[in-house]
Amino acid sequence: MEFCLYEENEIYASPPACWRWRFWFSTNVFATTTAEYDAQISEIKEKQAQNEAEAEELNAQLESLRSETADAQAYQETLVAQIENYQESIDLARERIDELNSSISTLEDEIEKADAEYADTFEQLKVRLNALYTSGGELTTLEILLDSTSLYDFSVRSEAIQGVTRHDKQLMEEIKAYMLQTQEQRDELSVQKEELAEQKKDLESKQSELQVLEEENQRLIEELQLQSAEAENLIAENEAESQDYLAQLDSLIAQRSEQAAREEAERQQALENQQNQGGGSSDAGSSSSGSSGSSGSSNDSSVLNTGDLSFSWPLAGYGYGSITQYYGNNGHMGLDIGIPYGTPIYAAESGQVISAEYHWSWGNNVLIWHNGTYSTRYAHCSSLAVSAGEYVQKGQVIGYAGSTGNSTGNHLHFEVYQNGSRVDPLNFV
């Protein structure tokens, strides 16, 4: 099982904020007190929250664009399939038309051959009828013969002929039947050819319409892909901006800690000066009281200025839970530890809670700053047990396991930051 599939691409800021705020910290840090540092930290966190909201919107837009692209591509496949089907029908119609043309040509060749064969018979018939007329036959018979343009024409007129031989009558009837049959065949083939030509024309028209739709849809796909690429670029810029904000926060927190230490040292010095000026046993009591108060404040300060860190496993005992995804696996920038829902999560080292809030990708998460070099994050909690600004001790419960945010199962996503950059947690626990 894998978790945190996209945590390597978490977004914190949108491009407008990037342009306004990138490198803000490096050129605009003028804080001189812890309160001013706190104000700057709050300002950056507010901007970061705005960027996170904008990033979430960008991701939603990207997801919508990808969905539209998928629908358009599916429609494109349908159009291409329909165009191919029409092309197959057009090819079949074209083949059938070619076959009909061949049949018509063959029939015409046969008719032409038959006409040549019957031409001799027609001439012979003319001779016999002329002889018949010469011997006293009917004038109308010869006139019919001489006025005829072909044997077929004569055979049609022959019903009026008297005196021709039975053989000649039979011959003319055969010629007439043959001519009628071949003409019907030719007419039928011509009708089929015209119908197929009209069908082919209609298919080609529909295919052209589909091709226009296919071209328009392809342009839509390309436009959606372009918009998706632009959205991905914006998200990448937001990720870079997020890293800038993290570095700014780490640096500000470190400077705040140093300022807090200076203010504490100044306060202690002022108390000592006051005690030295007052003198006597009452001063000693005051000194004792002051020392006690100082001790409480110093403990908080020492938490922020831990020197040598010794991170512990963030769960109940080293190795508790099952590592489901390692640092650097497919760009994964943390350690995923599979644990049951509600399992307590402990601070790996003492420090100050920088943020304890919900994030669209990390879900409920806690970020603890330990010193000017290191900080840790605990993500996807079902609930949190600490608040921003608190000082926590190593081993203190800070939240409970869950699967909030961009997660696919109950687990702890554990990160270690060194100088603002994420490093392999297994190098420290």
Secondary structure, 3 states (H helix, E strand, C coil): CCCCCCHHHCCCCCHHHHHHHCCHHHHCCCCCCHHHHHHHHHHHHHHHHHHHHHHHHHHHHHHHHHHHHHHHHHHHHHHHHHHHHHHHHHHHHHHHHHHHHHHHHHHHHHHHHHHHHHHHHHHHHHHHHHHHHHCCCCHHHHHHHHHCCCHHHHHHHHHHCCCCCHHHHHHHHHHHHHHHHHHHHHHHHHHHHHHHHHHHHHHHHHHHHHHHHHHHHHHHHHHHHHHHHHHHHHHHHHHHHHHHHHHHHHHHHHHHHHHHHHHHHHHHHHHHHHHHHHCHHHHHHHHHHHHHHHHHHHHHHHHHCCCCCCCCCCCCCCCCCEEEECCCHHHCCCEEEECCCCCEEECCCCEEEEEEEEECCCEEEEEEECCCCEEEEEEEEEEECCCCCCEECCCCEEEEEECCCCCCCCEEEEEEEECCEEECHHHCC
